[in-house]
Amino acid sequence: MRNDRWSTQHDLISRPADDSTLMSRLRADDVSALDELMSLYWRPLVVYVHEIVGTVDAAEDVVQEVFIRVWARRSEWRPSGSVRSFLYRIARNLALNERRAVRVRELWSHRQRAERAGASVTPLSLVETREVAERVRRAIAALPARQREILTLARFHGLSHQQIAEVLGISPNTVANHIRGAFASLRKALRPLLDVDPAVD
């Protein structure tokens, strides 16, 4: 497989005339020329981009974008230029952009994890965790109807105690009591997920 990959790259070096013909067809809006270009350059471009972005999946996503760009910018290519260089230049720019984006996402993810680690854990904060989301959903669904409604309005719709009281026709103090009761029930139901000593409340 590896030998085939590198032999494909070697064969491409001797294809300038055919590549120029393909690009000329591409500039004339011939979609089949794009298919042929992809069949020739897909694998070597993935190998090249993989070295920059680090994963095959990301490399394939980048190379897919390369050919989307090639089609969108087909009028920019000039017959005097190298098709191979044209493709690799687009691939390199996109790959570097992707690598920078990955680093930004990793830094942001690390920051969020650090912030969560420094914050106190509550049952509702666990909603963001995919592995326990269903458990939390069931715990909320098991609350008494009034507690569930008030908790939903407060935590998922952002209403204040006063606003909830106006919506439901009850006092703000009653709203606060229901929210405290809801949290007490959730703490009990989700105690195994909170990883705390049952003797500590």
N, C-alpha and C positions, 0 to 999 in steps of 0.2 A: 504493500500500500504506500509506504513512504517512498519507495523507488518510483512508483507511478507518479506520485505527487511531484517529485523533483524533476522527473523526465518531462512532465507536462510543462513545468516552468522553463526547462531548457528548450523545448520545442517552440515556446512562445517567442523566444529571442529572435527566431528566424522568420517571423510572420509579419513584418512591417507592411508589405504590400497588401496582403489579405486583410489586415486590420484596418488599413486606410479605406479599403473598399467597403468594409462593414460600417465604418463610421460615416462614409459618404451615403450609404443606404439609410443609416440611422438619421442623418440630417434631412433625408427625404421622407422622414416619418415612416420608415419601414420597421415595424415592430419585430418582425422575424430576425432582423439584424441584431436587435438587442438580445434576443434569445441565444443567438449564436455567440455573441460576445460573452454572455454569461457562462455558456458552456465551456468557453476557452479559459476565462479568467477567474471564475468563481473560486476554485480550489486554491490556486496560488495566492489570491488576495486574502482568503481566509487564513492561510498559513502566515502571511505577512502581518495581518492585523492582529492575529492571535498573540504574536510576540509583543504587541503594544498594550493590548487590553487585558490579556491574561487568561481569558476563558474562551472556549470555542463558541458557546452560545452568544456571548457578546460580540465576538468576531463576526459571526454569521449575520447578526443584526446590523452591524456596521456595513458589511459588504452588501447586504440587501439595500441599505440606504445609498450606497455608492451607485448602484445601477439605477435607482430611482432618480438620483441627481444627474446621472449621465443622460438619461432620457429627457429630464426637464431642461438640461443645459446643452442639448445636442447641437444647438446652433452656435455655441461658443467655441467648439473645436475647429481648428484650422488644419487643412490637409498637410501643411508643412510640419506640424507637430507630431510627436510620438504618441500613439494611442496608449501604449503601455504606461508611459510616464503620466499621461493625462489621468488614467485610472488610478495609478498608485498615488498620485498627488492628492486626488480626492479622498482616497482611502486613508492616507496618512492624516490628513486634516480632520476627518471625521473620527478616526481612532484616537487621536490626541484629545479631541473634544470629549469623547466618551470617557477616556481615562481621567480627565479632569473632573468630569461630572461624577464619576464613581467615587473619587476622593472626597468631593464635596458631600456626597450622600453618606459616605462612611463617617466623615467628621460630624455631620449633623446627627447621624444615628448614635454615634458615641456620646455626643453631648446630651441627647435625649435620654440615653440609658443612664448617664451619670446623674442627670437631674432627677430621674425617677428613683434611682438608688438613694439619693439624698432626701427624698420626700417620704413622708409617712405613708404606709400602704393602707388603702381603704378598699372595701368591697367594690365600689364603683370604679376605682382606678384599674381594677382587673378586667374591666370590660374591653380594654384595648388589647388584652392578651388573647390571641386567637385560641390557644389551647383551653382556656377556661371560660371563653365567652358564652358557650352554651350553658355551662353550669350557673353562671351569673344570671343569664336570661331566665332560667328555670326558677332560681331563687327569687327574682323580682316578680315573676308571674305568680309565685305562691303567696305573695303578700296579700293581706286583706285589700279589697278593692279600693277603699278610700286611701289607704297608705300608698298603694301602687300608683294611683292617679296623682296624688300630691308629689310623690317622689319623681315621677315622670315630668311633671310640670316644672319642678324645681331644678332637677339635674340635667334633663335632656332638652328642655325648652327655655331654660334660663329665667323663669319667672321668679320674682321676689316673693317673700312670705305675704306681703300686703297684696300683691297682684293675685296670688293664688287664692287668698281669702276673698277677694272681690269676685273672682271667677266662680268659686264654690259657695259663696254666701256664708262663710264661717269666719271666725276671728283669726287674726294672725297667730295668736297664742295656740289655738287649736292646730293650725298648720304646723307650727314648730313641734308640738307634741307628736303629731303623726310622723313627721320626718325623723324624730328621735326614735320612735317605735320601729320605723322601717329600718333604720340603721342597726338597731339592736337585733332585729330578726335576721338581717343580712349577715351581720357578724357571726351569729350563731350558725347559720346555714353554710357559710363559706369559711368557717374557721380552719378546716384542713388546708385551704388554699393560701391562707395568710401566714402559715408557718410561724405561729406564735404559741406561747405556753398557755394551755387552756385555763390555767389558774390565774392568768393575768388578763384583766379586762381593760 
